[in-house]
Amino acid sequence: MQFGVQFFPNFKRGDKTAADYFAQSLAVAEEAETLGYSHARTIEHYFERYGGYSPNPIVFLSAVAQRTKTMRLVTGAVVPAFNNPLKLAGEIGMLDAISQGRFDVGFARAFLPHEFRRFRVSPDESFARFHEGLEQIELLLTQENVTHHGQFHSFDNVTSLPRPTQKPRPKFYIACTQTPETFEFAGRAGHALMAIPIGPLKKLLPLYRQAWRDAGHPGDGEVMLAFHMFCHADARQAREIPRRQFEDYFVSLFEAAGEWTQGTASKDYRGYDEAISRMKNFTLETQIEAGGALVGTPDEIKTIIRRFQSEIGAFEHASLQINFGALDFAEAQKSMRLFGREIIPAFA
């Protein structure tokens, strides 16, 4: 298994400036590579403190590309529903060139009602916009003189520039949370999968692996899971230092997605009201027990990872939130260094 670092800005404006956050995040990415972390990943969200400081992950990853030499750069993920495929394909080709072919593209449907509302996009179009956007972007990256007439975007005789550095294109990841059809789609299409260790993952990962095999793709697929991580030599300090920031993450998630629990509904987001309601009550202890938080001493975290693997099956990549919320930056750095020294070698 490989371990990477993930950046998910989630803080109040009075706690930290955007300039400070990105300076610290770039420092984390640069040092992480020297410690054996294999990728840097960030998200696309808007408007609210839950992710809203990262409206364009490609901008941040372009800066990471200049600080690093070997680690993969991953969008976790870009959202076709909120982007013109012509623009996004060009940006993908540009970062692939800047990074010398180190870019992997994760795509997502989005799930926050306020983002759909503010972009004036119906969540009932989520699947349709996602699949059309993905198809058009793949055509633009792999072919020249492309014509495609879709429901939402159409173009004629277009060659997207710059052409991808990786051939035929960068690797695609599909972000999945709890919709079985999306797990199966990713497997059939031969795309890697990114998910979070929350919800019915034990039942859904086998759907992806089986769809991958049934489609005749070699191997068994590729899965990246995202975790909060804090590692400390003292078990009590490992929990108390990040507790407030960890639990505030789920408070902000509920603030951003709580409309699903207040009557908002969509045919493309079945069960999201129940899923978001459950997240409101998450605590650090419940997530450590469930395997969703890699928090503890090095030995405790090794146990959490192995127990989680035994319950849901093996996965290829763990993407770790290191400097989440307004966590003290020096503590986040020490945690990352201890994890890199004591844990990464144990799973190499």
Disulfide bonds with the S-S distance in Angstrom:
none
